[in-house]
Amino acid sequence: MALLSTGSSTGSPPTDELLPPQLLARLERMELVSRKVFRGRLKGERRSRRKGQSVEFADYRNYVPGDDLRFVDWNLYARLDKLYLKLFLEEEDMHVHFLVDSSPSMDFGSPTKFFVAKQLAAALAFVGMCRGDRVKIEFLGAQNQTSPVLRGRSQLWRMTEFCNSIQPNQLFDLTDSIKRFCLRTTGRGIVVLLTDLMDKRGYESALRLLVGQQMDVFVLHVLSPEELNPDMTGDLKLVDCEDHDEAEISVTAVVLKKYQQTLASFVNQARRFCAQRDMTYLLTRSDQGADVMVGQYLRERGLVR
């Protein structure tokens, strides 16, 4: 069913290593993309849309009293007898936040959805770190666990150590966790939510909170092959890994078809919900390697270049 697939699983298969050396080499040449104007507090390696005081000339404007005379073009003044200020392209940092769902439902599949979400967050974070962006990774849970601000290649060890220390075993309310993030986060940039969206209370309220942050919001919906195309038959007892609800079912071709229709409806609804609110929705298979997901799939959809 093409609706539920990001393409065949190609490239290097996922490994137990968070960021293999060959992947790091590719990530260093990439850049995270924000569609919105942002203002950082420090000058980084990213070119801004506003004018500043760097070494790359951009334009002229008329001098007004109070302007810094160091930026007057005196050669132009000698020719035109008018004062003009030289403007330069300013480079600045961008704030990038990765929110990773650490609920028990993410601990499913081979490799698990949680490991793949964590690997994608780390890979994209490293892209931002290499470009001078201000990066933070936050694992959503009963008590959100947040990395320090990460900036520069030298912080790679700190990021991997932090990510490897987190396990997916926290029961929590997605909306409450997102609310805690929003209350302490200001500024513009990018926020990437990596989750399976499997919350019985719904995901809509949580995503609405992110819309109000004036950031580019990317929702990476992580599902496993076992969820996309379950291979099971016969009489089974299904147990919810989070609240332990039980259901006894007989799996037949008719039941599997109904499941596929329900899952397709769930995915389409999430995609429409995000599109209507200017958020980018990306269905992510947990059996694809991070090199394929970042280097091809996410690049094609505008998160990296």
C-alpha positions as CSV (number, residue, x, y, z in Angstrom):
1,M,0.0,0.0,0.0
2,A,1.9,3.1,-1.3
3,L,0.1,5.3,1.2
4,L,2.0,3.7,4.1
5,S,5.4,3.5,2.5
6,T,8.3,5.9,2.2
7,G,9.9,3.7,-0.4
8,S,11.7,0.4,-0.3
9,S,14.2,-0.2,2.4
10,T,17.5,0.5,0.6
11,G,21.0,1.6,1.6
12,S,22.8,0.5,4.8
13,P,20.6,-1.4,7.2
14,P,20.2,0.1,10.7
15,T,22.9,-0.8,13.1
16,D,23.2,-0.8,16.9
17,E,25.7,2.1,16.6
18,L,24.0,5.5,17.0
19,L,26.1,7.4,14.5
20,P,28.5,5.2,12.4
21,P,31.6,7.0,11.1
22,Q,30.5,6.7,7.4
23,L,27.2,8.4,8.3
24,L,29.0,11.2,10.1
25,A,31.1,11.9,7.0
26,R,27.9,12.5,5.0
27,L,26.2,14.5,7.6
28,E,29.0,17.1,7.8
29,R,28.2,18.2,4.3
30,M,24.5,18.9,5.0
31,E,22.5,21.8,6.4
32,L,19.1,22.1,8.2
33,V,16.6,24.3,6.5
34,S,14.2,26.8,8.0
35,R,11.5,28.4,5.9
36,K,10.9,31.2,8.4
37,V,12.9,34.2,9.4
38,F,14.8,33.6,12.6
39,R,17.0,35.7,14.9
40,G,19.8,34.0,16.8
41,R,21.8,35.5,19.6
42,L,25.2,34.6,18.2
43,K,26.7,34.8,14.7
44,G,27.1,31.3,13.3
45,E,27.8,29.8,9.9
46,R,24.3,30.3,8.5
47,R,23.4,33.1,6.2
48,S,20.6,35.3,7.4
49,R,17.9,37.3,5.5
50,R,18.7,40.4,7.5
51,K,21.7,42.7,7.0
52,G,24.5,42.9,9.4
53,Q,28.3,43.4,9.8
54,S,30.1,40.5,8.2
55,V,32.6,40.5,5.4
56,E,30.3,39.7,2.5
57,F,28.8,42.8,0.8
58,A,25.1,42.9,0.2
59,D,23.8,46.3,-0.7
60,Y,23.8,50.1,0.0
61,R,21.4,52.4,1.9
62,N,21.3,56.1,2.6
63,Y,23.2,57.3,5.6
64,V,21.1,58.7,8.5
65,P,22.5,60.5,11.5
66,G,23.6,58.1,14.2
67,D,24.9,55.4,11.7
68,D,28.4,54.0,12.3
69,L,30.8,56.0,10.1
70,R,33.1,53.0,9.7
71,F,30.6,51.6,7.2
72,V,30.3,54.7,5.0
73,D,31.6,54.1,1.5
74,W,34.0,57.1,1.1
75,N,34.9,56.2,-2.4
76,L,31.2,56.5,-3.4
77,Y,30.9,59.7,-1.5
78,A,33.9,61.2,-3.5
79,R,32.1,60.4,-6.7
80,L,28.5,61.3,-5.8
81,D,28.9,63.7,-2.9
82,K,26.4,61.6,-1.0
83,L,26.8,59.4,2.1
84,Y,25.9,55.7,1.6
85,L,26.3,52.9,4.1
86,K,27.6,49.5,3.0
87,L,25.4,46.6,4.1
88,F,26.6,43.1,4.6
89,L,25.0,39.7,4.9
90,E,24.9,38.7,8.5
91,E,25.4,35.1,9.5
92,E,23.7,33.9,12.6
93,D,22.8,30.8,14.6
94,M,19.5,29.0,14.5
95,H,17.7,27.2,17.4
96,V,16.9,23.6,16.6
97,H,14.9,21.4,19.0
98,F,14.4,17.6,18.7
99,L,11.6,16.1,20.7
100,V,11.7,12.3,21.0
101,D,8.8,10.2,22.2
102,S,10.1,7.8,24.9
103,S,6.9,6.1,25.8
104,P,6.8,2.2,26.0
105,S,5.0,2.0,22.6
106,M,8.2,3.2,21.0
107,D,10.0,0.1,22.2
108,F,8.6,-2.0,19.4
109,G,10.0,-3.4,16.1
110,S,13.4,-4.5,15.0
111,P,15.2,-2.2,15.3
112,T,12.8,-0.5,17.7
113,K,11.0,2.7,16.8
114,F,12.7,4.4,19.7
115,F,16.2,3.6,18.5
116,V,15.5,4.8,15.0
117,A,13.9,8.0,16.4
118,K,16.9,8.6,18.6
119,Q,19.3,7.9,15.7
120,L,17.5,10.3,13.4
121,A,17.4,13.0,16.1
122,A,21.1,12.5,16.7
123,A,22.0,12.6,13.0
124,L,20.0,15.7,12.3
125,A,21.4,17.3,15.5
126,F,24.9,16.7,14.3
127,V,24.0,18.4,11.0
128,G,23.0,21.5,12.9
129,M,26.0,21.3,15.2
130,C,28.4,21.3,12.3
131,R,26.7,24.4,10.9
132,G,27.0,26.4,14.2
133,D,23.3,26.0,15.1
134,R,22.2,25.9,18.8
135,V,20.8,22.3,19.1
136,K,18.9,20.6,22.0
137,I,17.5,17.1,22.2
138,E,14.6,16.5,24.6
139,F,13.2,13.1,25.4
140,L,9.5,13.5,26.3
141,G,8.4,11.7,29.4
142,A,6.9,12.2,32.9
143,Q,9.9,14.4,33.5
144,N,11.3,15.6,30.2
145,Q,15.0,14.9,29.9
146,T,16.9,17.6,28.0
147,S,20.4,17.8,26.7
148,P,22.6,20.8,27.2
149,V,22.9,23.2,24.3
150,L,25.0,21.5,21.7
151,R,27.0,23.5,19.2
152,G,30.0,22.5,17.1
153,R,31.5,19.1,16.2
154,S,33.3,18.9,19.5
155,Q,30.0,18.3,21.3
156,L,29.4,15.0,19.4
157,W,30.6,12.9,22.4
158,R,28.3,14.7,24.8
159,M,25.3,14.2,22.5
160,T,25.8,10.5,21.9
161,E,26.5,9.9,25.6
162,F,23.2,11.7,26.5
163,C,21.2,9.9,23.9
164,N,22.5,6.4,24.8
165,S,21.6,6.9,28.4
166,I,17.8,7.3,27.7
167,Q,15.5,4.2,27.6
168,P,11.8,4.2,26.3
169,N,10.0,3.3,29.5
170,Q,8.1,6.4,30.6
171,L,4.4,6.6,30.7
172,F,3.3,10.2,30.1
173,D,0.8,12.5,28.5
174,L,2.0,13.8,25.1
175,T,0.2,17.1,25.5
176,D,1.6,17.8,29.0
177,S,5.1,17.1,27.8
178,I,4.8,19.4,24.8
179,K,3.3,22.1,27.0
180,R,6.3,21.9,29.3
181,F,8.6,22.3,26.3
182,C,6.6,25.3,25.0
183,L,6.5,27.1,28.3
184,R,10.3,27.3,28.5
185,T,11.2,27.7,24.8
186,T,11.2,31.0,22.9
187,G,12.7,32.1,19.7
188,R,12.4,30.9,16.1
189,G,14.0,28.0,14.3
190,I,13.1,24.4,13.9
191,V,11.3,21.9,16.1
192,V,11.3,18.2,15.0
193,L,8.9,15.8,16.8
194,L,9.7,12.1,16.5
195,T,6.8,10.0,17.7
196,D,4.5,7.1,16.7
197,L,1.5,9.4,17.6
198,M,0.0,6.5,19.6
199,D,-1.6,8.3,22.5
200,K,-5.1,7.2,23.5
201,R,-5.8,10.8,24.5
202,G,-5.0,12.0,21.0
203,Y,-2.1,14.0,19.5
204,E,-4.1,17.0,18.2
205,S,-3.8,19.1,21.4
206,A,0.0,18.6,21.5
207,L,0.5,19.6,17.9
208,R,-1.6,22.7,18.3
209,L,0.7,23.8,21.1
210,L,3.7,23.5,18.7
211,V,2.0,25.6,16.1
212,G,2.0,28.6,18.4
213,Q,5.8,28.5,18.8
214,Q,6.6,30.5,15.5
215,M,8.9,27.7,14.4
216,D,9.1,25.4,11.5
217,V,7.5,22.2,12.8
218,F,8.3,18.8,11.4
219,V,6.5,15.7,12.6
220,L,8.4,12.5,11.9
221,H,5.8,9.8,12.3
222,V,7.8,6.6,13.1
223,L,6.1,3.3,12.5
224,S,7.6,-0.2,12.3
225,P,7.2,-2.7,9.4
226,E,5.3,-5.0,11.9
227,E,2.8,-2.2,12.3
228,L,2.5,-1.3,8.7
229,N,2.2,-4.9,7.4
230,P,1.5,-7.2,10.4
231,D,2.3,-10.9,9.7
232,M,0.0,-12.8,12.1
233,T,-2.9,-15.3,11.9
234,G,-5.1,-17.3,14.3
235,D,-6.5,-16.6,17.7
236,L,-4.5,-14.1,19.7
237,K,-4.6,-12.1,22.9
238,L,-3.3,-8.5,22.3
239,V,-2.0,-6.6,25.4
240,D,-1.4,-2.9,25.4
241,C,2.2,-2.3,26.5
242,E,1.3,1.0,28.2
243,D,-2.0,0.5,30.1
244,H,-2.2,-3.3,29.8
245,D,-5.6,-3.4,28.2
246,E,-6.3,-6.8,26.7
247,A,-8.3,-7.9,23.6
248,E,-8.8,-11.4,22.3
249,I,-9.1,-11.5,18.5
250,S,-9.2,-14.0,15.6
251,V,-6.9,-12.7,12.9
252,T,-8.3,-13.4,9.4
253,A,-7.8,-11.9,6.0
254,V,-10.9,-9.7,6.6
255,V,-9.6,-8.5,9.9
256,L,-6.2,-7.6,8.4
257,K,-7.8,-5.7,5.6
258,K,-9.9,-3.7,8.2
259,Y,-6.7,-3.0,10.1
260,Q,-4.9,-1.7,7.0
261,Q,-7.9,0.6,6.3
262,T,-7.9,1.9,9.8
263,L,-4.2,2.5,9.8
264,A,-4.4,4.3,6.4
265,S,-7.1,6.5,7.8
266,F,-5.0,7.3,10.9
267,V,-2.0,8.2,8.7
268,N,-4.1,10.3,6.3
269,Q,-5.8,12.2,9.2
270,A,-2.4,13.0,10.8
271,R,-1.0,14.2,7.4
272,R,-4.1,16.4,6.8
273,F,-4.0,17.8,10.4
274,C,-0.4,18.9,9.9
275,A,-0.8,20.2,6.4
276,Q,-3.7,22.4,7.5
277,R,-1.5,24.0,10.1
278,D,1.6,24.5,8.0
279,M,3.5,21.7,9.7
280,T,5.5,19.2,7.6
281,Y,4.4,15.6,8.2
282,L,6.8,12.8,7.3
283,L,6.0,9.1,7.6
284,T,9.1,7.2,8.7
285,R,9.8,3.5,8.5
286,S,11.9,2.1,11.3
287,D,13.5,-0.5,9.0
288,Q,15.3,2.2,6.9
289,G,18.8,3.3,7.7
290,A,19.5,6.8,8.9
291,D,21.7,7.4,5.8
292,V,18.7,6.8,3.5
293,M,16.3,8.7,5.7
294,V,18.5,11.8,6.1
295,G,20.4,11.7,2.8
296,Q,17.4,11.0,0.5
297,Y,14.0,11.1,2.1
298,L,14.3,14.1,4.4
299,R,16.4,16.0,1.9
300,E,13.7,15.6,-0.7
301,R,11.1,16.9,1.7
302,G,13.0,20.0,2.7
303,L,14.3,19.4,6.2
304,V,18.0,19.2,5.0
305,R,19.9,20.2,2.0
